[in-house]
Amino acid sequence: METPLLCRFLVKESDMQKTILVTGATDGIGLATAEQLVELGHYVLLHGRNRKKLDATETTLAALPGTGKVESYVADLSRIAEVESLATAVAEKHKKLDVLINNAGVYNARDPITADGLDVRFVVNTLAPYVLTQRLLRLLGKTGRVVNVSSAAQSPVNLKALRGEKSLSDHAAYAQSKLAITAWSRHLAQSLKSGPMIVAVNPGSLLASKMVKQAFGVAGSDISIGADILCRASLDDEFAHASGEYFDNDAGDFGPPHRDALDAGKTQKIVQTIETVLAELQ
């Protein structure tokens, strides 16, 4: 597989052999991103929820040309206890993590309510990345990067729904969960005195992922569009000082997210609700 053009220019001495954790790395944008990063020579930590599928992905990526390495971790991100275990497992094996790509996401599910009584979209798309980021901050340090996958679909967060007290349609739950991760990305970036860089990225609308095919019944656009921007956000100097920003890949530039993500008061309520929900799960 030839290294995609947009990521090829990123290959330079300072970028070599970074340790990068990619959640949801067994298909879609996560898999395409992991492939590019391995071919660029990085040490990629693959996350998936299915051990058999994860092992097959690890075998495939390990056979790619280049000097990149892979290892894998299994965890169901709809269960916060497993998110905690994932963070612990990574920290036990690695003293440093250069990049965390919170890519795993859910749009629809047969049963959208988790065992904890929460909407799976909020758990996987919002809460799990929040926990994983918080637990791995020490490994990321001042120079690390957190790339949170957002979406062009963002809508005001119903706090009752975030707490599992109100049911939502698939699209409403997804869009609200993506605004929530965008909002806490900005909040956490602003609250940290120094590093890591935290950026929310819309990788592109209706890309050819399994989620898009299941949700909308369309083939979607080239998945490499999303993988390229996640590589850039992880490695390129363009993003070195982008902490707290939002990158809209549909527009090809940094720009404002939904206005609620820029509202300090509304963001504070979202973060407080996230913290309350997580505390109740302990």
C-alpha positions in Angstrom: 0.0 0.0 0.0 1.4 3.3 -1.0 1.7 6.0 1.7 -1.1 8.6 1.0 0.1 11.9 -0.4 -1.1 14.1 2.5 0.7 12.1 5.1 3.8 11.5 3.1 5.2 14.9 3.8 5.0 14.3 7.5 7.8 11.8 7.4 10.8 13.5 9.1 13.2 12.6 11.8 11.3 14.3 14.6 8.2 12.3 13.8 9.8 8.9 13.8 8.6 6.1 16.1 6.0 8.0 18.0 3.7 5.9 20.2 0.1 6.4 19.1 -3.1 4.9 20.6 -6.0 4.7 18.1 -9.4 3.6 19.5 -11.8 1.9 17.1 -8.9 0.8 15.0 -10.4 -2.4 13.4 -12.4 -0.7 10.7 -13.3 2.6 9.1 -11.4 5.8 9.7 -9.6 4.2 12.6 -8.2 1.3 10.6 -7.2 3.6 7.7 -5.5 6.0 10.1 -3.6 3.1 11.8 -2.5 1.8 8.4 -1.0 5.2 7.5 0.7 5.6 10.8 2.3 2.1 10.7 3.6 2.8 7.2 5.0 6.1 8.4 7.1 4.1 11.0 5.2 4.7 14.2 4.4 2.4 17.1 0.6 2.1 16.9 -1.5 0.8 19.8 -4.6 -0.7 18.3 -7.9 -0.7 20.3 -10.9 -2.8 19.4 -13.8 -4.5 21.2 -13.6 -7.9 19.4 -10.5 -9.9 20.2 -10.6 -12.0 17.0 -11.1 -9.0 14.8 -8.4 -7.1 16.6 -5.9 -10.0 16.3 -6.6 -10.1 12.5 -6.1 -6.4 12.2 -2.8 -6.6 14.1 -1.6 -9.3 11.8 -2.5 -7.4 8.7 -0.9 -4.1 9.9 2.3 -5.9 11.1 2.8 -7.2 7.6 2.8 -3.7 6.1 6.0 -2.3 4.6 8.0 0.1 6.8 9.4 0.2 10.3 6.2 0.7 12.2 5.1 -1.6 15.0 1.8 -2.6 16.4 0.3 -4.0 19.6 -3.4 -4.4 20.5 -5.8 -3.9 23.4 -9.3 -5.2 23.7 -12.0 -3.2 25.5 -15.7 -2.5 25.3 -15.9 1.3 25.5 -19.6 1.2 26.4 -18.4 -0.1 29.8 -16.5 2.6 31.7 -14.8 -0.1 33.8 -13.2 -1.5 30.7 -12.1 2.0 29.6 -10.4 2.3 33.0 -8.8 -1.1 32.4 -7.6 0.0 29.0 -5.9 3.0 30.4 -4.3 1.0 33.1 -3.0 -1.6 30.6 -1.5 1.1 28.3 0.2 2.8 31.3 1.6 -0.4 32.6 3.4 -1.1 29.3 4.3 2.4 28.2 6.0 5.2 30.1 5.1 7.7 27.4 2.3 8.2 24.9 2.8 10.7 22.1 -0.7 10.8 20.7 -4.1 9.6 21.7 -6.7 9.4 18.9 -10.2 9.0 20.4 -11.8 7.7 17.2 -14.2 5.0 18.3 -17.8 6.0 17.8 -21.4 4.7 17.7 -24.4 6.0 15.7 -27.0 3.4 16.1 -27.4 0.1 18.0 -30.0 -2.6 18.5 -30.2 -1.7 22.2 -28.9 1.9 22.7 -29.1 1.6 26.5 -26.1 0.2 28.3 -26.0 -2.0 31.4 -25.5 1.2 33.4 -28.7 2.7 32.0 -26.9 5.3 29.8 -27.2 6.0 26.1 -24.4 4.1 24.3 -23.7 7.1 22.0 -22.9 9.3 25.0 -20.9 6.6 26.7 -18.7 5.6 23.7 -18.6 9.0 21.9 -18.3 11.3 24.9 -17.6 9.6 28.3 -15.1 7.0 27.2 -12.8 9.5 25.5 -13.0 11.8 28.5 -12.0 9.0 30.9 -9.2 7.7 28.6 -7.8 11.2 28.1 -7.9 12.0 31.8 -6.2 8.7 32.8 -3.5 9.1 30.2 -2.6 12.7 30.7 0.5 11.8 32.7 1.8 9.7 29.8 1.0 12.4 27.3 2.8 15.1 29.2 3.4 18.6 27.8 4.3 17.6 24.3 1.6 14.9 23.6 -1.5 15.3 21.5 -5.1 14.3 22.0 -7.1 14.1 18.7 -10.8 13.8 19.5 -13.0 12.8 16.5 -16.0 15.1 16.4 -18.5 15.6 13.6 -20.3 18.2 11.5 -23.4 16.9 13.2 -23.5 18.8 16.5 -26.6 19.9 18.4 -27.4 21.2 21.9 -26.9 18.7 24.6 -29.9 17.6 26.7 -28.4 17.0 30.1 -31.1 14.6 31.0 -30.2 12.5 28.0 -26.6 12.6 29.0 -27.5 11.3 32.4 -29.6 8.5 30.9 -32.9 10.0 32.0 -34.3 10.7 28.5 -34.3 8.7 25.3 -33.3 10.2 22.0 -33.4 9.3 18.3 -30.2 7.9 16.8 -29.3 11.1 15.1 -30.1 13.3 18.1 -28.0 11.2 20.4 -25.1 11.1 18.0 -25.2 14.8 17.3 -25.4 15.7 21.0 -22.6 13.4 21.9 -20.4 15.0 19.3 -21.1 18.5 20.6 -20.3 17.2 24.1 -16.9 15.9 23.1 -16.2 19.1 21.2 -17.1 21.1 24.2 -15.1 19.2 26.8 -12.1 19.1 24.4 -12.1 22.9 24.5 -12.7 23.1 28.2 -10.0 20.6 29.1 -7.5 22.3 26.8 -8.2 25.7 28.4 -8.0 24.3 31.9 -4.6 22.7 31.6 -1.7 25.0 32.3 0.6 23.2 29.9 0.0 20.4 27.4 -1.0 18.1 25.9 -2.5 19.6 22.8 -6.2 18.7 22.6 -8.1 19.3 19.4 -11.5 18.2 18.2 -11.7 17.3 14.5 -14.5 16.7 12.1 -12.8 14.2 9.8 -15.3 14.7 7.0 -19.0 14.1 6.4 -20.4 10.9 5.1 -17.1 9.1 4.6 -17.1 5.4 3.6 -17.2 3.9 7.1 -19.3 1.0 8.4 -21.1 3.5 10.6 -22.1 5.7 7.7 -23.2 2.7 5.6 -25.4 1.3 8.4 -26.8 4.7 9.4 -27.5 6.3 6.0 -27.3 3.4 3.5 -24.8 5.2 1.3 -21.3 4.1 0.2 -19.7 7.4 1.3 -16.7 9.3 0.2 -13.1 8.1 0.3 -12.2 7.0 3.8 -8.6 8.3 3.3 -10.0 11.9 3.6 -10.6 11.2 7.3 -7.4 9.2 7.8 -5.3 12.0 6.3 -6.6 14.7 8.6 -6.2 12.5 11.7 -2.6 11.9 10.7 -2.0 15.6 10.2 -3.6 16.4 13.5 -1.4 13.8 15.2 1.9 14.7 13.6 2.0 18.0 11.7 3.4 21.3 13.0 0.1 22.9 11.8 -1.6 21.5 14.8 1.2 22.0 17.4 -0.5 25.0 18.9 -4.1 24.1 18.1 -5.1 23.2 21.6 -8.8 24.0 22.3 -9.5 24.5 18.6 -11.9 22.8 16.2 -10.9 21.6 12.8 -13.6 21.2 10.2 -12.3 19.0 7.4 -15.4 19.7 5.3 -14.1 23.2 5.1 -10.4 22.2 5.2 -9.6 24.6 8.0 -10.0 25.5 11.6 -13.3 27.2 12.4 -16.0 27.6 15.0 -17.9 24.5 16.2 -21.5 24.7 17.2 -22.1 27.9 19.3 -22.9 25.9 22.4 -19.4 24.5 22.4 -18.1 28.1 22.6 -20.5 28.9 25.5 -18.5 28.7 28.8 -21.6 28.3 30.9 -23.2 25.5 28.8 -19.8 23.8 28.5 -19.3 23.9 32.3 -22.7 22.2 32.8 -21.8 19.5 30.3 -18.5 18.8 32.0 -20.1 18.8 35.5 -22.7 16.4 34.2 -20.0 14.1 32.8 -18.2 14.2 36.1 -21.4 13.4 38.0 -22.3 10.5 35.8 -18.8 9.0 36.1 -18.7 9.4 39.8 -22.0 7.5 40.1 -20.6 4.7 38.1 -17.7 4.1 40.6 
